[in-house]
Amino acid sequence: MAGQRSRISRMAIINGEPLIKELDEFTPPEVKKTMQETRGGSFIPGEVMVGLEKLTAKFKVKGANQALLSAFGLSDGEMCQVNVKESHQDEDGNKFAIEYSVTGEITGVTESASKMGELPDHDLEMSVSAYKKTEAGKTIYEINRNAQILNLGKGDLMEEHRRNIGLA
């Protein structure tokens, strides 16, 4: 079995702006099920999934330029597209290509304190409407709120439901 992985290289494109050295941190959306308790006539309660929690993502960028920061001022309905590609390697020397595709609206920009001798950085927060993560081309997650797609790695859970209401 392969050992621990190490991130070797990473690059991003945020609304067409390529970032390699500037992307300091990337926090992909946390995929978390929303559960509701069930009981009915059962002596022992259970839980059933009723959806997903809201998806958000964060980025820390060193030396952000005006073109990148303008993503905060996008018009209503205009989405920001973020693609992050990473190359990982495990202890056995196996290499892995990880890709994240995140679509949504930038909801906040926080500028770091201004200090001489330090690089300026910005924290960008995003409300996510679509998220896809792949490893070596295989889907780990594909979630699209508007298209009603929910794939948690084992196929689209919403496919039959879309068909049942005439959306497929």
Buried (B, 14 or more C-beta within 10 A) or exposed (E): EEEEBEEEEBBBBBBEBEBEEBBBEBEBBEBEEEEEEEEEEEEEEEEEEEEBEEBBBBBBBBEBEEEBBEBBEEEEEEBBBBBBBBBBBBEEEEEBEBBBBBBBBBEEBEEEEEEEEEEEBBBBBBBBBBBBBBBEEEBBBBBBBEBBBBBBEEEBEBBEEBEEEEEE
